[in-house]
Amino acid sequence: MRKSAALFPIVFALGAIILTPGAGAREPTQLRKCQTISQPGSYELADNLTAAPFSDCLVITASFVTIDLAGFSIRGDNATGISAPQGGMAIAVRNGSISDFTFGVDLRSAEGSIVEGLHVSGGASHASVGIIASGIVKGNIVTGVDGDGITATGIVTGNIASGNFAHGIGVGPGSTVIGNTAVRNDNVGISVECPSNVTDNTAVNNNEINPTNLVLTGEGCNNTNNVAP
């Protein structure tokens, strides 16, 4: 884990995004090219985006931002697909595909974020990490990245990490880790820092040389109904 975060208010994360200024009052701003997003609000892809080599695609410098990929894809050549380098809060990214970046989604500095419904893949140039976030990471598929599939702290649920070249899913302390699947990753399938709630996850066939499916570090984890031989 790159980030060791303490317990934090998930209710705040949800409430902050629901109360995004202007939410529900206007149509989302359409995105047709890679760019910096410097104003709060709702944004939606209107086409597939391709970043210039070694350039980030969508750079978020504001809080209270929602980006709906609307089923479209973001492709690049190294760099980062979607990032929030200045931090901020209440950033949501959902519903689309991201590939060929060093980092697919990097929201490690943005507290109370939501990343859901994405398919992040390494592609031809692979990636170092598929998704990094603090908040809610839900229902994503991360495959074939050159490092960790998902690195997160918060609520991590319903994700699939498969065929990644390091850890499948790595989770920080004070998290809820429910219903995730990690299969055929080259290192640990699911790694969790305690105390955390770790329930109903499946981690199988990870690390063929030294089979390691589920690792809990520290004390105080609730380890229940996990399939991790």
LINVENTA-V344391 format. One record per backbone hydrogen bond with DSSP energy under -1.0 kcal/mol. CO is the residue of the C=O (numbers start at 0). NH is the residue of the N-H. Records with the same first field share a line. If there is no record, write none. Layout:
CO: NH ; NH
This chain:
8: 12
9: 13
10: 14
11: 15
12: 16
13: 17
14: 18
16: 19
19: 22
21: 24
28: 43
30: 45
34: 58
36: 60
40: 65
41: 28
42: 67
43: 30
48: 74
51: 54
57: 82
58: 36
63: 40
64: 91
65: 42
66: 93
67: 44
68: 71
71: 96
72: 48
73: 98
74: 50
76: 53
78: 101 ; 102
79: 56
80: 57
81: 105
82: 59
83: 86
87: 110
88: 63
89: 64
90: 113
91: 66
92: 115
93: 68
94: 70
95: 118
96: 73
97: 120
98: 75
99: 77
101: 127 ; 128
102: 80
103: 81
104: 131
105: 83
106: 109
110: 89
112: 135
113: 92
114: 137
115: 94
116: 95
117: 140
118: 97
119: 142
120: 99
126: 145
128: 103
129: 104
130: 150
131: 106
132: 152
133: 112
134: 154
135: 114
136: 156
137: 116
139: 159
140: 119
141: 161
142: 121
144: 164
146: 165
147: 129
148: 130
149: 169
150: 132
151: 171
152: 134
153: 175
154: 136
155: 177
156: 138
158: 180
159: 141
160: 182
161: 143
163: 185
165: 186
166: 148
167: 149
168: 190
169: 151
170: 192
174: 196
175: 155
176: 198
177: 157
179: 201
180: 160
181: 203
182: 162
184: 206
187: 167
188: 168
189: 214
190: 170
191: 216
194: 173
195: 221
196: 176
197: 223
198: 178
200: 226
201: 181
203: 183
205: 211
211: 188
212: 189
214: 191
216: 193
221: 197
223: 199
226: 202
